[in-house]
Amino acid sequence: MLTIDHQLCAACKLCLNNCPFGALYFENDELKVNDLCTLCGACVNICRFHALHIERKQASQEELASYQGVYIWMELEGEGTSIKPKKVALELLGKGRLLADQLGQDLVAVVLAGQNQVDWQELGRYGADRVILCQHDLLETYSTDGYTQVMCAVITSKKPAVVLYGATPHGRDFAPRVAARLRLGLTADCTSLEIDEEKQLVQTRPAFGGNIMASIITPYNRPQTATVRPNVFPTPPLDETRRAVVESFPVTLNKAAIRTRVVETQFLDESSQTSIEDARVIVAGGRGCQKAANLEALRQLASRLGGVMAGTRPIVEQGWIPHTLQVGQSGTTVGPELYIAVGISGAIQHVVGMSSSKTIIAINKDPEAPIFKIADLGIVGDALEILPILNSLIGEQETRQ
Amino acid sequence: MKIVVCVKQVPEVTNVQVDPVTGTLKREGVKSILNPFCEYALDHAVRIAQALGNTEIIAITMGPPQARDVLLRSMELGADRSILVTDRKFAGADTWATAFTLASAIRFAIPDFDLVIVGKQAIDGDTAQVGPEIAEILGLPQITYGIEVVVTSSGRHIRVKREVERGYEVIQAAFPVLVTVSKGEVVRRAPSFQDVLDARKKPVQIITAAELQIPEQELGLKGSFTQVVKVFPPMEKKSTRIVESPEAADAAHEIMAFLQERHFLP
């Protein structure tokens, strides 16, 4: 429950203006709370005088069962009316549909956005039963505080059984804050999700740099929350006949609640084309490419195959390519149709970021390179000699047609 | 200014292997090191201290008694003193219980901190959750994945350049604040012989569960919301066609044929 320390309260009313549920009021100059309170924590977070405190107790089995529905945070990209869900959000709708069916519950898409008019019923085509639409000018741009507050309000008032986020920079930024505020378990970077016989969500993730897999449950409280790696689940097939019911969720958000300010953004040219996350074909270089100039052959091959070039952490650290093109543990997880690994030994930190690629070709001088273990076609040889020949072969074929 | 840097002792993961029979980690002979992202965190802290002057850097870790090693290392790398939060009751903590314990210890031992810097993630768990969870518990704004951390000329704000998918953004927040960092422009320095000698003279404060006055059910495994039910080695991959030491031209033809066979080329 919410407790108010009247000694500390300065009656500034910031909490009152920031409460998403209108649960706080003043009576005889004293702050009071009514039954509308969902314990979302927005007031505690905005209070500058530490006058508010929430006591959270562990839920009983019956209470746990009362939490229903699989909720997916729809991370958006683009601007204005052309905003659309990121690929990982759609992948999660696909996986979420399966989980919701197993639980016999609804699949709900949670949209946090500005005031743009977009037909969110469309999310039904990807499997959503309902859309919870949270619109506010302050949600137009991502902020940790704003997104945390609104997500907490949705969770505490709707009481879902499962909440999933894409393990993107933003998802990994605010999911732990939501979890900590509501005292929820959170499993990071899941690569597999299942429902067990007790209807619990079993969350499986790599640990120790991908050397082991761990399956994790959240037995004591709800919702069970997890961030999920992009590109591990397929984008669901479209069901054109399906429409989701859109429910507008009232958002209360105060500028004072957002304590960070974006002062500058720089988008890099190379990645503003196709991001490596969405690419169908990736040609990736590693230390074996020897110098930055040699990457030109990889770029050429990538463009001939309609793909993009990427690389490993060592070549990013050499400054040969920007970090936005880094595949692996500390970079981006990719899962293209075709991944060509050039001069990459296959350190586990790299492999965890690309092992879900559908087809893998590896070229490396060292026959013992671990990359060969996961390749469909492995060429033991010098890529710097092979690639120019391959490029001209493809070029010749193009001119013949 | 007081800067708290949270650090973690981790196994050097490139060496970790799973016993195929028991499914548990083979820990023998695996070296323990200071998590590399924590080294970057220390380096960012040292740079701020050099720019501002009159700054104290305090390294803090939760772990078993031998985690003292990474505190020594942290002090070699520039921390002025350090705190070891250690107790058997902390064992088995998930990210929440870890963050709760560390946040409690910071509040207890360094209540007047201005800035908390943590590495973006540890290379054993890779969750990247403990930083944001500490920020939430301490009621701080957070900026994650920073690669450049500077204090503005007014001295009241921090300005952080952070990595996002399409490039960079620069975010500003007022103190006190928590920042998680990755490498950026930081160059890891090897400590000098003098640094090593000096580190041994710097104090290590020990804090146990009793001092933090947290109920036992909120600590370690008992205080964790998540539970590991199974650990197993990752799946082995499919069959591979390996072509050894061919002539470069043969290899190119081989790849060409493969690309056509799989319909990546007409």
Interface residues (C-beta under 8 A of the other chain):
Chain A: V44 N45 H50 T144 D145 T148 T168 P169 H170 R172 D173 F174 A175 P176 R177 A179 A180 R181 R183 L184 G185 L186 T187 A188 D189 V202 P206 A207 F208 G209 G210 N211 I212 M213 A214 S215 I216 I217 T218 P219 Y220 N221 R259 T260 R261 V262 V263 E264 T265 Q266 F267 L268 S271 S272 S275 E277 V281 L305 E317 P322 H323 T324 Q329 S330 T332 E337 L338 A347 I348 Q349 S355 T359 I361 I363 P367 F372 K373 I374 A375 D376 L377 G378 I379 V380 G381 D382 E385 I386 L387 I389 L390 L393 I394 Q397 Q401
Chain B: P11 V13 T14 V16 Q17 V18 G23 L25 D94 T95 W96 A99 Q121 I123 D124 G125 D126 T127 A128 Q129 V130 G131 P132 E133 A135 E136 I137 G139 P141 Q142 I143 T144 Y145 R159 R162 E163 V164 E165 R166 G167 Y168 E169 V170 I171 Q172 A173 A174 S182 K183 S224 F225 T226 Q227 V228 V229 K230 V231 F232 P233 P234 E236 K237 K238 T240 R241 I242 V243 E244 S245 P246 A248 A249 A251 A252 H253 E254 I255 M256 F258 L259 R262 F264 L265 P266
